[in-house]
Amino acid sequence: MTDNTTKRSAYILQIKYLLFSASIIPALISGVLVYGQAQLHLFDWFLVILGLLLGQAGGDYLYYYFTNNHTDQRDAHTKIYAGWQPLFARYFKSAKTPFYVGIAVLFVNVFVLYYFYLAIGWKILAFAAVGGLIALTFTFLMMKGFKEVTVFVTFGPLSMAGAYLALTGQIAYLPVWVSIPVGLLITLVAYLKGARIKTSDDGQHVVSIKNNLIDFLTYLAFVSLILLVVFEVLPIFSLLGLLGIVPAILMRKKLASKSASIPQYLSATVQSIFAMIVTGIGMMAGWILQYHFTVF
């Protein structure tokens, strides 16, 4: 096994598990937005995290199935992420099993949904219905070129507004605005994860990427964070989220050219996930600190 193959496998494994932060971070932020309010219950917060995790996991199994176990040539996983499988998929005996497992995982979420339905009412059903529909149709939307938009809406405004509703019983603008920086960074991860492979002039396999789009999503994410602080949607302490610029810079350095080697590209994808995680943690830390310290 070559060094590049070893690095590739290691990066793919890291990405596989780190990607669950796409649902965990929005769920955590939604709970932190309720920090200091009497209605925040840790059990409810745990169920919100669990619900978003199950939604992502169920969607992953369905995506795996609808791309014919990642053999569809229109799917970036087919070449760059050769061998990529959802959790436990290597134990499946049938090509149809991922579909049944995906539906089963989403069905478990019905119990979480029922719990919040008893507490909140029909409003939570609307968010769950949209989320479930996206999980079922994501592969179709991706093939039609709507992957990034779908990811932004799903892991940004939809997830955080729905989680905030579950925790407070209120539909509010706050989680929607706060979701923008994190949603953009998750979209950046989604774009990188869907990059295409090509053969360079010297016969090497390289990844074709649009650095202008990467820069646009990165700059817009951090500018939106600053604007949320300027307009007092987030407290000034939430500028700690700008620490996410550090892994973003590391990511950008690895993608200095339009065509990156596969190990460079995979390493950059890992850094993009860390940029989202660090930014989200910084925003949460800032929201909590505002209750304990006075700046002016």
C-alpha atoms as an extended CHARMM CRD file, in Angstrom:
* protein
*
       296  EXT
         1         1  MET       CA              0.0000000000        0.0000000000        0.0000000000  PROA      1               0.0000000000
         2         2  THR       CA              1.4670000000        3.3860000000       -1.0540000000  PROA      2               0.0000000000
         3         3  ASP       CA              1.7930000000        6.4020000000        1.2410000000  PROA      3               0.0000000000
         4         4  ASN       CA             -0.8560000000        8.2340000000       -0.8030000000  PROA      4               0.0000000000
         5         5  THR       CA             -3.2760000000        5.3260000000       -0.4470000000  PROA      5               0.0000000000
         6         6  THR       CA             -2.6750000000        5.2120000000        3.3090000000  PROA      6               0.0000000000
         7         7  LYS       CA             -3.2140000000        8.9580000000        3.6420000000  PROA      7               0.0000000000
         8         8  ARG       CA             -6.3170000000        8.7600000000        1.4790000000  PROA      8               0.0000000000
         9         9  SER       CA             -7.8560000000        6.0210000000        3.6280000000  PROA      9               0.0000000000
        10        10  ALA       CA             -7.0320000000        7.9000000000        6.8390000000  PROA      10              0.0000000000
        11        11  TYR       CA             -8.5760000000       11.1470000000        5.6050000000  PROA      11              0.0000000000
        12        12  ILE       CA            -11.7080000000        9.3800000000        4.3560000000  PROA      12              0.0000000000
        13        13  LEU       CA            -12.1850000000        7.7550000000        7.7630000000  PROA      13              0.0000000000
        14        14  GLN       CA            -11.7940000000       11.1300000000        9.4940000000  PROA      14              0.0000000000
        15        15  ILE       CA            -14.2860000000       12.7640000000        7.1580000000  PROA      15              0.0000000000
        16        16  LYS       CA            -16.7620000000        9.9130000000        7.6450000000  PROA      16              0.0000000000
        17        17  TYR       CA            -17.0720000000       10.5600000000       11.3750000000  PROA      17              0.0000000000
        18        18  LEU       CA            -16.4770000000       14.3130000000       11.4100000000  PROA      18              0.0000000000
        19        19  LEU       CA            -19.3830000000       14.8140000000        9.0180000000  PROA      19              0.0000000000
        20        20  PHE       CA            -21.8300000000       14.0650000000       11.8300000000  PROA      20              0.0000000000
        21        21  SER       CA            -20.8590000000       17.4570000000       13.2220000000  PROA      21              0.0000000000
        22        22  ALA       CA            -23.0940000000       18.8710000000       10.4630000000  PROA      22              0.0000000000
        23        23  SER       CA            -26.0950000000       17.9170000000       12.5850000000  PROA      23              0.0000000000
        24        24  ILE       CA            -24.4790000000       18.0470000000       16.0520000000  PROA      24              0.0000000000
        25        25  ILE       CA            -23.2000000000       21.6430000000       15.8170000000  PROA      25              0.0000000000
        26        26  PRO       CA            -26.5530000000       23.1570000000       14.7090000000  PROA      26              0.0000000000
        27        27  ALA       CA            -28.3150000000       21.1630000000       17.4430000000  PROA      27              0.0000000000
        28        28  LEU       CA            -25.8480000000       22.3860000000       20.0720000000  PROA      28              0.0000000000
        29        29  ILE       CA            -26.0940000000       26.0000000000       18.9260000000  PROA      29              0.0000000000
        30        30  SER       CA            -29.9030000000       25.8490000000       19.0270000000  PROA      30              0.0000000000
        31        31  GLY       CA            -29.7550000000       24.7290000000       22.6430000000  PROA      31              0.0000000000
        32        32  VAL       CA            -27.2170000000       27.3930000000       23.5670000000  PROA      32              0.0000000000
        33        33  LEU       CA            -29.5590000000       30.0620000000       22.1490000000  PROA      33              0.0000000000
        34        34  VAL       CA            -31.9580000000       29.0370000000       24.9130000000  PROA      34              0.0000000000
        35        35  TYR       CA            -29.1810000000       29.2590000000       27.5240000000  PROA      35              0.0000000000
        36        36  GLY       CA            -30.3730000000       31.1650000000       30.5650000000  PROA      36              0.0000000000
        37        37  GLN       CA            -34.0390000000       30.5390000000       29.8630000000  PROA      37              0.0000000000
        38        38  ALA       CA            -36.0840000000       28.4480000000       32.2540000000  PROA      38              0.0000000000
        39        39  GLN       CA            -37.5770000000       26.2720000000       29.5160000000  PROA      39              0.0000000000
        40        40  LEU       CA            -34.2770000000       24.6710000000       28.4890000000  PROA      40              0.0000000000
        41        41  HSD       CA            -34.3740000000       21.0430000000       29.5970000000  PROA      41              0.0000000000
        42        42  LEU       CA            -31.3190000000       18.8690000000       29.0540000000  PROA      42              0.0000000000
        43        43  PHE       CA            -33.4090000000       15.8280000000       28.1550000000  PROA      43              0.0000000000
        44        44  ASP       CA            -35.1800000000       17.7880000000       25.4310000000  PROA      44              0.0000000000
        45        45  TRP       CA            -31.8370000000       19.0720000000       24.1890000000  PROA      45              0.0000000000
        46        46  PHE       CA            -30.5150000000       15.5130000000       24.0500000000  PROA      46              0.0000000000
        47        47  LEU       CA            -33.5490000000       14.4360000000       22.0120000000  PROA      47              0.0000000000
        48        48  VAL       CA            -33.0150000000       17.3180000000       19.5910000000  PROA      48              0.0000000000
        49        49  ILE       CA            -29.3960000000       16.2580000000       19.0600000000  PROA      49              0.0000000000
        50        50  LEU       CA            -30.4730000000       12.6300000000       18.6650000000  PROA      50              0.0000000000
        51        51  GLY       CA            -33.2450000000       13.5480000000       16.2460000000  PROA      51              0.0000000000
        52        52  LEU       CA            -30.9700000000       15.5400000000       13.9370000000  PROA      52              0.0000000000
        53        53  LEU       CA            -28.3060000000       12.8270000000       14.0930000000  PROA      53              0.0000000000
        54        54  LEU       CA            -30.8210000000       10.1350000000       13.1610000000  PROA      54              0.0000000000
        55        55  GLY       CA            -32.1090000000       12.3000000000       10.3360000000  PROA      55              0.0000000000
        56        56  GLN       CA            -28.6080000000       12.6820000000        8.9150000000  PROA      56              0.0000000000
        57        57  ALA       CA            -27.7900000000        8.9900000000        9.3690000000  PROA      57              0.0000000000
        58        58  GLY       CA            -31.0410000000        7.8820000000        7.7330000000  PROA      58              0.0000000000
        59        59  GLY       CA            -30.3980000000       10.2270000000        4.8340000000  PROA      59              0.0000000000
        60        60  ASP       CA            -26.8850000000        8.7920000000        4.4260000000  PROA      60              0.0000000000
        61        61  TYR       CA            -28.2300000000        5.2510000000        4.0520000000  PROA      61              0.0000000000
        62        62  LEU       CA            -30.8040000000        6.3730000000        1.5050000000  PROA      62              0.0000000000
        63        63  TYR       CA            -28.1670000000        8.3260000000       -0.4130000000  PROA      63              0.0000000000
        64        64  TYR       CA            -25.9850000000        5.2140000000       -0.4330000000  PROA      64              0.0000000000
        65        65  TYR       CA            -28.8700000000        3.1580000000       -1.7800000000  PROA      65              0.0000000000
        66        66  PHE       CA            -30.0660000000        5.6170000000       -4.4370000000  PROA      66              0.0000000000
        67        67  THR       CA            -26.5320000000        5.9030000000       -5.8550000000  PROA      67              0.0000000000
        68        68  ASN       CA            -26.4460000000        2.0930000000       -6.1500000000  PROA      68              0.0000000000
        69        69  ASN       CA            -24.0330000000        1.7330000000       -3.2490000000  PROA      69              0.0000000000
        70        70  HSD       CA            -21.9200000000        4.5940000000       -4.6480000000  PROA      70              0.0000000000
        71        71  THR       CA            -21.4080000000        3.0510000000       -8.0640000000  PROA      71              0.0000000000
        72        72  ASP       CA            -23.3550000000        5.7380000000       -9.9460000000  PROA      72              0.0000000000
        73        73  GLN       CA            -20.8400000000        7.5780000000      -12.1340000000  PROA      73              0.0000000000
        74        74  ARG       CA            -22.6350000000       10.8710000000      -11.4390000000  PROA      74              0.0000000000
        75        75  ASP       CA            -21.7690000000       10.4980000000       -7.7620000000  PROA      75              0.0000000000
        76        76  ALA       CA            -18.3940000000       11.9300000000       -6.6390000000  PROA      76              0.0000000000
        77        77  HSD       CA            -18.0870000000        9.1510000000       -4.0400000000  PROA      77              0.0000000000
        78        78  THR       CA            -17.7390000000        6.6100000000       -6.8290000000  PROA      78              0.0000000000
        79        79  LYS       CA            -14.1510000000        7.6650000000       -7.6280000000  PROA      79              0.0000000000
        80        80  ILE       CA            -12.7510000000        9.9320000000       -4.9320000000  PROA      80              0.0000000000
        81        81  TYR       CA            -14.3200000000        8.0960000000       -1.9950000000  PROA      81              0.0000000000
        82        82  ALA       CA            -14.0250000000        4.5990000000       -3.3870000000  PROA      82              0.0000000000
        83        83  GLY       CA            -15.0980000000        2.1610000000       -0.6920000000  PROA      83              0.0000000000
        84        84  TRP       CA            -17.0010000000        4.8020000000        1.2860000000  PROA      84              0.0000000000
        85        85  GLN       CA            -19.8770000000        3.2290000000        3.2040000000  PROA      85              0.0000000000
        86        86  PRO       CA            -22.2650000000        4.4420000000        5.9040000000  PROA      86              0.0000000000
        87        87  LEU       CA            -21.8090000000        3.0110000000        9.3820000000  PROA      87              0.0000000000
        88        88  PHE       CA            -22.1810000000       -0.7980000000        9.5190000000  PROA      88              0.0000000000
        89        89  ALA       CA            -22.9380000000       -0.9850000000        5.7690000000  PROA      89              0.0000000000
        90        90  ARG       CA            -20.1250000000       -3.4730000000        5.2540000000  PROA      90              0.0000000000
        91        91  TYR       CA            -22.2080000000       -6.0300000000        7.1240000000  PROA      91              0.0000000000
        92        92  PHE       CA            -25.1890000000       -5.6760000000        4.7690000000  PROA      92              0.0000000000
        93        93  LYS       CA            -25.8760000000       -8.7740000000        2.6500000000  PROA      93              0.0000000000
        94        94  SER       CA            -28.1810000000       -7.1700000000        0.0890000000  PROA      94              0.0000000000
        95        95  ALA       CA            -27.9370000000       -4.0460000000       -2.0690000000  PROA      95              0.0000000000
        96        96  LYS       CA            -31.4520000000       -3.1320000000       -0.8950000000  PROA      96              0.0000000000
        97        97  THR       CA            -30.5690000000       -3.2830000000        2.7960000000  PROA      97              0.0000000000
        98        98  PRO       CA            -29.3780000000        0.3650000000        2.9880000000  PROA      98              0.0000000000
        99        99  PHE       CA            -32.8450000000        1.4690000000        1.8610000000  PROA      99              0.0000000000
       100       100  TYR       CA            -34.6030000000       -0.5150000000        4.5790000000  PROA      100             0.0000000000
       101       101  VAL       CA            -32.0960000000        0.5980000000        7.2190000000  PROA      101             0.0000000000
       102       102  GLY       CA            -32.4630000000        4.2350000000        6.1400000000  PROA      102             0.0000000000
       103       103  ILE       CA            -36.2520000000        4.0490000000        6.4180000000  PROA      103             0.0000000000
       104       104  ALA       CA            -35.9520000000        2.2750000000        9.7910000000  PROA      104             0.0000000000
       105       105  VAL       CA            -33.6060000000        4.9450000000       11.1650000000  PROA      105             0.0000000000
       106       106  LEU       CA            -35.9670000000        7.6910000000       10.0280000000  PROA      106             0.0000000000
       107       107  PHE       CA            -38.8670000000        5.7720000000       11.5760000000  PROA      107             0.0000000000
       108       108  VAL       CA            -37.1290000000        5.7760000000       14.9650000000  PROA      108             0.0000000000
       109       109  ASN       CA            -37.2770000000        9.5420000000       14.7230000000  PROA      109             0.0000000000
       110       110  VAL       CA            -41.0570000000        9.2540000000       14.8070000000  PROA      110             0.0000000000
       111       111  PHE       CA            -40.8240000000        8.5090000000       18.5360000000  PROA      111             0.0000000000
       112       112  VAL       CA            -38.7130000000       11.6330000000       19.0710000000  PROA      112             0.0000000000
       113       113  LEU       CA            -41.1840000000       13.5860000000       16.9670000000  PROA      113             0.0000000000
       114       114  TYR       CA            -44.1420000000       12.2470000000       18.9400000000  PROA      114             0.0000000000
       115       115  TYR       CA            -42.5450000000       13.3930000000       22.1910000000  PROA      115             0.0000000000
       116       116  PHE       CA            -42.2410000000       16.9550000000       20.9080000000  PROA      116             0.0000000000
       117       117  TYR       CA            -45.6600000000       16.8010000000       19.2600000000  PROA      117             0.0000000000
       118       118  LEU       CA            -47.2510000000       16.1630000000       22.6610000000  PROA      118             0.0000000000
       119       119  ALA       CA            -45.4120000000       19.1770000000       24.0790000000  PROA      119             0.0000000000
       120       120  ILE       CA            -45.6650000000       21.6090000000       21.1600000000  PROA      120             0.0000000000
       121       121  GLY       CA            -48.3330000000       20.5000000000       18.7370000000  PROA      121             0.0000000000
       122       122  TRP       CA            -48.5900000000       20.3130000000       14.9570000000  PROA      122             0.0000000000
       123       123  LYS       CA            -45.9340000000       22.9550000000       14.1510000000  PROA      123             0.0000000000
       124       124  ILE       CA            -43.0970000000       20.5230000000       14.7800000000  PROA      124             0.0000000000
       125       125  LEU       CA            -44.7030000000       18.1000000000       12.3210000000  PROA      125             0.0000000000
       126       126  ALA       CA            -44.2020000000       20.5920000000        9.4830000000  PROA      126             0.0000000000
       127       127  PHE       CA            -40.4580000000       20.8190000000       10.1010000000  PROA      127             0.0000000000
       128       128  ALA       CA            -40.1890000000       17.0390000000       10.4110000000  PROA      128             0.0000000000
       129       129  ALA       CA            -42.1180000000       16.5120000000        7.1720000000  PROA      129             0.0000000000
       130       130  VAL       CA            -39.8100000000       18.8270000000        5.2270000000  PROA      130             0.0000000000
       131       131  GLY       CA            -36.7380000000       17.1640000000        6.7530000000  PROA      131             0.0000000000
       132       132  GLY       CA            -38.0260000000       13.6910000000        5.9140000000  PROA      132             0.0000000000
       133       133  LEU       CA            -38.8440000000       14.7220000000        2.3500000000  PROA      133             0.0000000000
       134       134  ILE       CA            -35.3180000000       16.0840000000        1.8870000000  PROA      134             0.0000000000
       135       135  ALA       CA            -33.8210000000       12.8270000000        3.2040000000  PROA      135             0.0000000000
       136       136  LEU       CA            -35.8460000000       10.8770000000        0.6390000000  PROA      136             0.0000000000
       137       137  THR       CA            -35.1460000000       13.1820000000       -2.3120000000  PROA      137             0.0000000000
       138       138  PHE       CA            -31.6070000000       14.3800000000       -1.5870000000  PROA      138             0.0000000000
       139       139  THR       CA            -29.9570000000       12.1600000000       -4.2000000000  PROA      139             0.0000000000
       140       140  PHE       CA            -32.3820000000       13.3780000000       -6.8680000000  PROA      140             0.0000000000
       141       141  LEU       CA            -31.7770000000       17.0130000000       -5.8920000000  PROA      141             0.0000000000
       142       142  MET       CA            -28.0130000000       16.4450000000       -5.9040000000  PROA      142             0.0000000000
       143       143  MET       CA            -28.0920000000       14.9470000000       -9.3940000000  PROA      143             0.0000000000
       144       144  LYS       CA            -30.0570000000       17.9830000000      -10.5840000000  PROA      144             0.0000000000
       145       145  GLY       CA            -27.4120000000       20.3810000000       -9.2390000000  PROA      145             0.0000000000
       146       146  PHE       CA            -29.1800000000       21.5240000000       -6.0770000000  PROA      146             0.0000000000
       147       147  LYS       CA            -26.8570000000       19.8250000000       -3.5980000000  PROA      147             0.0000000000
       148       148  GLU       CA            -25.3080000000       22.9350000000       -2.0220000000  PROA      148             0.0000000000
       149       149  VAL       CA            -28.6160000000       24.8090000000       -1.7620000000  PROA      149             0.0000000000
       150       150  THR       CA            -30.2900000000       21.7740000000       -0.1980000000  PROA      150             0.0000000000
       151       151  VAL       CA            -27.4650000000       21.3000000000        2.3070000000  PROA      151             0.0000000000
       152       152  PHE       CA            -27.5420000000       24.9720000000        3.3240000000  PROA      152             0.0000000000
       153       153  VAL       CA            -31.3080000000       24.9660000000        3.8910000000  PROA      153             0.0000000000
       154       154  THR       CA            -31.3040000000       21.5920000000        5.6690000000  PROA      154             0.0000000000
       155       155  PHE       CA            -28.3880000000       22.0140000000        8.0670000000  PROA      155             0.0000000000
       156       156  GLY       CA            -28.8260000000       25.7670000000        8.3990000000  PROA      156             0.0000000000
       157       157  PRO       CA            -32.2500000000       27.4350000000        8.8260000000  PROA      157             0.0000000000
       158       158  LEU       CA            -34.3810000000       24.2710000000        8.7880000000  PROA      158             0.0000000000
       159       159  SER       CA            -32.3810000000       22.3540000000       11.4110000000  PROA      159             0.0000000000
       160       160  MET       CA            -31.8310000000       25.2700000000       13.7580000000  PROA      160             0.0000000000
       161       161  ALA       CA            -35.3010000000       26.7880000000       13.4990000000  PROA      161             0.0000000000
       162       162  GLY       CA            -36.8140000000       23.3320000000       14.0180000000  PROA      162             0.0000000000
       163       163  ALA       CA            -34.5320000000       22.5820000000       16.9590000000  PROA      163             0.0000000000
       164       164  TYR       CA            -35.2970000000       25.9730000000       18.5230000000  PROA      164             0.0000000000
       165       165  LEU       CA            -39.0210000000       25.2980000000       18.0940000000  PROA      165             0.0000000000
       166       166  ALA       CA            -38.6490000000       21.9130000000       19.7880000000  PROA      166             0.0000000000
       167       167  LEU       CA            -36.8510000000       23.4960000000       22.7490000000  PROA      167             0.0000000000
       168       168  THR       CA            -38.9830000000       26.6160000000       23.1890000000  PROA      168             0.0000000000
       169       169  GLY       CA            -42.2800000000       26.0050000000       21.4130000000  PROA      169             0.0000000000
       170       170  GLN       CA            -41.6280000000       29.1590000000       19.3840000000  PROA      170             0.0000000000
       171       171  ILE       CA            -40.9510000000       29.8160000000       15.7150000000  PROA      171             0.0000000000
       172       172  ALA       CA            -38.4050000000       32.6460000000       15.7260000000  PROA      172             0.0000000000
       173       173  TYR       CA            -36.0560000000       34.5520000000       13.4370000000  PROA      173             0.0000000000
       174       174  LEU       CA            -33.1210000000       34.2820000000       15.8620000000  PROA      174             0.0000000000
       175       175  PRO       CA            -32.0600000000       30.6970000000       14.9920000000  PROA      175             0.0000000000
       176       176  VAL       CA            -32.5200000000       31.4380000000       11.2800000000  PROA      176             0.0000000000
       177       177  TRP       CA            -30.1220000000       34.4000000000       11.3570000000  PROA      177             0.0000000000
       178       178  VAL       CA            -27.6360000000       32.5840000000       13.5780000000  PROA      178             0.0000000000
       179       179  SER       CA            -27.6950000000       29.5600000000       11.2710000000  PROA      179             0.0000000000
       180       180  ILE       CA            -26.2670000000       31.5110000000        8.3240000000  PROA      180             0.0000000000
       181       181  PRO       CA            -22.5010000000       31.3620000000        9.1320000000  PROA      181             0.0000000000
       182       182  VAL       CA            -22.5860000000       27.7020000000       10.1530000000  PROA      182             0.0000000000
       183       183  GLY       CA            -24.8980000000       26.7800000000        7.2720000000  PROA      183             0.0000000000
       184       184  LEU       CA            -22.5200000000       28.3920000000        4.7720000000  PROA      184             0.0000000000
       185       185  LEU       CA            -19.5390000000       26.5220000000        6.2020000000  PROA      185             0.0000000000
       186       186  ILE       CA            -21.4330000000       23.2340000000        6.0790000000  PROA      186             0.0000000000
       187       187  THR       CA            -22.2870000000       24.0580000000        2.4700000000  PROA      187             0.0000000000
       188       188  LEU       CA            -18.5780000000       24.5880000000        1.8380000000  PROA      188             0.0000000000
       189       189  VAL       CA            -17.9050000000       21.0980000000        3.1920000000  PROA      189             0.0000000000
       190       190  ALA       CA            -20.6440000000       19.7140000000        0.9490000000  PROA      190             0.0000000000
       191       191  TYR       CA            -19.1440000000       21.3950000000       -2.1100000000  PROA      191             0.0000000000
       192       192  LEU       CA            -15.6740000000       20.0580000000       -1.3670000000  PROA      192             0.0000000000
       193       193  LYS       CA            -17.0470000000       16.5980000000       -0.6820000000  PROA      193             0.0000000000
       194       194  GLY       CA            -18.6910000000       16.5780000000       -4.1050000000  PROA      194             0.0000000000
       195       195  ALA       CA            -15.6050000000       17.6040000000       -6.0980000000  PROA      195             0.0000000000
       196       196  ARG       CA            -14.7790000000       15.7680000000       -9.3050000000  PROA      196             0.0000000000
       197       197  ILE       CA            -11.6900000000       13.7890000000      -10.1790000000  PROA      197             0.0000000000
       198       198  LYS       CA             -9.8030000000       14.1950000000      -13.4520000000  PROA      198             0.0000000000
       199       199  THR       CA             -6.5200000000       13.1210000000      -15.0060000000  PROA      199             0.0000000000
       200       200  SER       CA             -3.7870000000       15.7590000000      -15.3000000000  PROA      200             0.0000000000
       201       201  ASP       CA             -1.4410000000       16.1690000000      -18.2850000000  PROA      201             0.0000000000
       202       202  ASP       CA              1.1780000000       14.0210000000      -16.5500000000  PROA      202             0.0000000000
       203       203  GLY       CA             -1.3000000000       11.2000000000      -15.9410000000  PROA      203             0.0000000000
       204       204  GLN       CA             -1.9010000000       11.8960000000      -12.2370000000  PROA      204             0.0000000000
       205       205  HSD       CA             -5.3490000000       11.7970000000      -10.6540000000  PROA      205             0.0000000000
       206       206  VAL       CA             -6.2280000000       15.2830000000       -9.3980000000  PROA      206             0.0000000000
       207       207  VAL       CA             -9.3790000000       16.9480000000       -8.0910000000  PROA      207             0.0000000000
       208       208  SER       CA            -11.0410000000       19.7280000000      -10.0490000000  PROA      208             0.0000000000
       209       209  ILE       CA            -12.3740000000       22.5070000000       -7.8140000000  PROA      209             0.0000000000
       210       210  LYS       CA            -13.6140000000       26.0860000000       -8.1390000000  PROA      210             0.0000000000
       211       211  ASN       CA            -11.4960000000       28.1790000000       -5.7960000000  PROA      211             0.0000000000
       212       212  ASN       CA            -13.6560000000       31.2440000000       -6.4470000000  PROA      212             0.0000000000
       213       213  LEU       CA            -16.6850000000       29.4370000000       -5.0380000000  PROA      213             0.0000000000
       214       214  ILE       CA            -14.6680000000       28.1770000000       -2.0620000000  PROA      214             0.0000000000
       215       215  ASP       CA            -13.4890000000       31.7250000000       -1.3210000000  PROA      215             0.0000000000
       216       216  PHE       CA            -17.0030000000       33.1180000000       -1.7340000000  PROA      216             0.0000000000
       217       217  LEU       CA            -18.5550000000       30.6860000000        0.7370000000  PROA      217             0.0000000000
       218       218  THR       CA            -15.7170000000       31.1500000000        3.2300000000  PROA      218             0.0000000000
       219       219  TYR       CA            -15.7120000000       34.9570000000        3.1370000000  PROA      219             0.0000000000
       220       220  LEU       CA            -19.5070000000       35.1440000000        3.2330000000  PROA      220             0.0000000000
       221       221  ALA       CA            -19.6310000000       32.8610000000        6.2840000000  PROA      221             0.0000000000
       222       222  PHE       CA            -17.2450000000       34.9820000000        8.3550000000  PROA      222             0.0000000000
       223       223  VAL       CA            -18.6000000000       38.3100000000        7.0960000000  PROA      223             0.0000000000
       224       224  SER       CA            -22.1190000000       37.1790000000        8.0470000000  PROA      224             0.0000000000
       225       225  LEU       CA            -20.8390000000       36.2940000000       11.5280000000  PROA      225             0.0000000000
       226       226  ILE       CA            -19.3690000000       39.7840000000       11.9260000000  PROA      226             0.0000000000
       227       227  LEU       CA            -22.6150000000       41.3760000000       10.6970000000  PROA      227             0.0000000000
       228       228  LEU       CA            -24.6440000000       39.3480000000       13.2030000000  PROA      228             0.0000000000
       229       229  VAL       CA            -22.4910000000       40.8380000000       15.9570000000  PROA      229             0.0000000000
       230       230  VAL       CA            -22.6480000000       44.3590000000       14.4770000000  PROA      230             0.0000000000
       231       231  PHE       CA            -26.4610000000       44.1970000000       14.3610000000  PROA      231             0.0000000000
       232       232  GLU       CA            -26.5350000000       42.7070000000       17.8940000000  PROA      232             0.0000000000
       233       233  VAL       CA            -28.1050000000       39.4310000000       16.8810000000  PROA      233             0.0000000000
       234       234  LEU       CA            -25.0910000000       37.7480000000       18.4760000000  PROA      234             0.0000000000
       235       235  PRO       CA            -23.0870000000       39.1470000000       21.4160000000  PROA      235             0.0000000000
       236       236  ILE       CA            -19.6380000000       40.5660000000       20.8040000000  PROA      236             0.0000000000
       237       237  PHE       CA            -18.1100000000       37.5210000000       22.5120000000  PROA      237             0.0000000000
       238       238  SER       CA            -19.3530000000       35.4250000000       19.5940000000  PROA      238             0.0000000000
       239       239  LEU       CA            -16.5450000000       36.8960000000       17.5270000000  PROA      239             0.0000000000
       240       240  LEU       CA            -14.6460000000       33.9800000000       19.0440000000  PROA      240             0.0000000000
       241       241  GLY       CA            -16.1630000000       32.1360000000       16.1110000000  PROA      241             0.0000000000
       242       242  LEU       CA            -13.6430000000       33.9420000000       13.9030000000  PROA      242             0.0000000000
       243       243  LEU       CA            -11.0740000000       31.4610000000       15.2250000000  PROA      243             0.0000000000
       244       244  GLY       CA            -12.5210000000       29.2290000000       12.5290000000  PROA      244             0.0000000000
       245       245  ILE       CA            -10.5240000000       31.3370000000       10.0800000000  PROA      245             0.0000000000
       246       246  VAL       CA             -7.3880000000       29.4220000000       11.1400000000  PROA      246             0.0000000000
       247       247  PRO       CA             -8.4520000000       26.0050000000        9.7760000000  PROA      247             0.0000000000
       248       248  ALA       CA            -10.0500000000       27.8390000000        6.8300000000  PROA      248             0.0000000000
       249       249  ILE       CA             -6.6610000000       29.3200000000        5.9300000000  PROA      249             0.0000000000
       250       250  LEU       CA             -5.0430000000       25.8870000000        6.2420000000  PROA      250             0.0000000000
       251       251  MET       CA             -7.7530000000       24.5280000000        3.9530000000  PROA      251             0.0000000000
       252       252  ARG       CA             -7.1660000000       27.2440000000        1.3890000000  PROA      252             0.0000000000
       253       253  LYS       CA             -3.4080000000       26.6810000000        1.3560000000  PROA      253             0.0000000000
       254       254  LYS       CA             -3.9450000000       23.0360000000        0.4570000000  PROA      254             0.0000000000
       255       255  LEU       CA             -6.1180000000       24.1420000000       -2.4540000000  PROA      255             0.0000000000
       256       256  ALA       CA             -3.7310000000       26.7560000000       -3.7980000000  PROA      256             0.0000000000
       257       257  SER       CA             -4.1470000000       25.5060000000       -7.3610000000  PROA      257             0.0000000000
       258       258  LYS       CA             -7.2890000000       24.6660000000       -9.3130000000  PROA      258             0.0000000000
       259       259  SER       CA             -6.2290000000       21.0260000000       -9.3910000000  PROA      259             0.0000000000
       260       260  ALA       CA             -5.1610000000       19.4390000000       -6.1090000000  PROA      260             0.0000000000
       261       261  SER       CA             -3.8640000000       15.9330000000       -5.5060000000  PROA      261             0.0000000000
       262       262  ILE       CA             -6.3920000000       13.6500000000       -3.8660000000  PROA      262             0.0000000000
       263       263  PRO       CA             -4.5910000000       13.5580000000       -0.4640000000  PROA      263             0.0000000000
       264       264  GLN       CA             -4.3300000000       17.3860000000       -0.5190000000  PROA      264             0.0000000000
       265       265  TYR       CA             -8.0030000000       17.6760000000       -1.3680000000  PROA      265             0.0000000000
       266       266  LEU       CA             -9.0890000000       15.2350000000        1.3490000000  PROA      266             0.0000000000
       267       267  SER       CA             -6.9140000000       17.0090000000        3.9150000000  PROA      267             0.0000000000
       268       268  ALA       CA             -8.5010000000       20.3230000000        2.8930000000  PROA      268             0.0000000000
       269       269  THR       CA            -11.9570000000       18.7910000000        3.3330000000  PROA      269             0.0000000000
       270       270  VAL       CA            -11.0330000000       17.7800000000        6.8840000000  PROA      270             0.0000000000
       271       271  GLN       CA             -9.8690000000       21.3570000000        7.5490000000  PROA      271             0.0000000000
       272       272  SER       CA            -13.1480000000       22.7340000000        6.1850000000  PROA      272             0.0000000000
       273       273  ILE       CA            -15.0580000000       20.6160000000        8.7050000000  PROA      273             0.0000000000
       274       274  PHE       CA            -12.8250000000       21.8980000000       11.5020000000  PROA      274             0.0000000000
       275       275  ALA       CA            -13.4820000000       25.4640000000       10.3120000000  PROA      275             0.0000000000
       276       276  MET       CA            -17.2070000000       24.8630000000       10.7760000000  PROA      276             0.0000000000
       277       277  ILE       CA            -16.7660000000       23.1690000000       14.1620000000  PROA      277             0.0000000000
       278       278  VAL       CA            -14.4460000000       25.8500000000       15.5740000000  PROA      278             0.0000000000
       279       279  THR       CA            -16.7170000000       28.6200000000       14.3070000000  PROA      279             0.0000000000
       280       280  GLY       CA            -19.7640000000       27.0020000000       15.8530000000  PROA      280             0.0000000000
       281       281  ILE       CA            -18.0410000000       26.4200000000       19.1970000000  PROA      281             0.0000000000
       282       282  GLY       CA            -16.8280000000       30.0270000000       19.2280000000  PROA      282             0.0000000000
       283       283  MET       CA            -20.3320000000       31.3260000000       18.5830000000  PROA      283             0.0000000000
       284       284  MET       CA            -21.7110000000       29.1580000000       21.3830000000  PROA      284             0.0000000000
       285       285  ALA       CA            -19.0010000000       30.2250000000       23.8010000000  PROA      285             0.0000000000
       286       286  GLY       CA            -19.7660000000       33.8600000000       23.0380000000  PROA      286             0.0000000000
       287       287  TRP       CA            -23.4780000000       33.3820000000       23.6680000000  PROA      287             0.0000000000
       288       288  ILE       CA            -22.8040000000       31.7680000000       27.0470000000  PROA      288             0.0000000000
       289       289  LEU       CA            -20.1990000000       34.3680000000       28.0810000000  PROA      289             0.0000000000
       290       290  GLN       CA            -22.6580000000       37.2300000000       27.5700000000  PROA      290             0.0000000000
       291       291  TYR       CA            -24.5940000000       35.9900000000       30.5990000000  PROA      291             0.0000000000
       292       292  HSD       CA            -21.5510000000       36.1260000000       32.8570000000  PROA      292             0.0000000000
       293       293  PHE       CA            -19.5680000000       39.1650000000       31.7410000000  PROA      293             0.0000000000
       294       294  THR       CA            -20.4450000000       42.7370000000       30.8700000000  PROA      294             0.0000000000
       295       295  VAL       CA            -18.3350000000       44.3890000000       28.1820000000  PROA      295             0.0000000000
       296       296  PHE       CA            -19.6740000000       47.9420000000       28.2430000000  PROA      296             0.0000000000
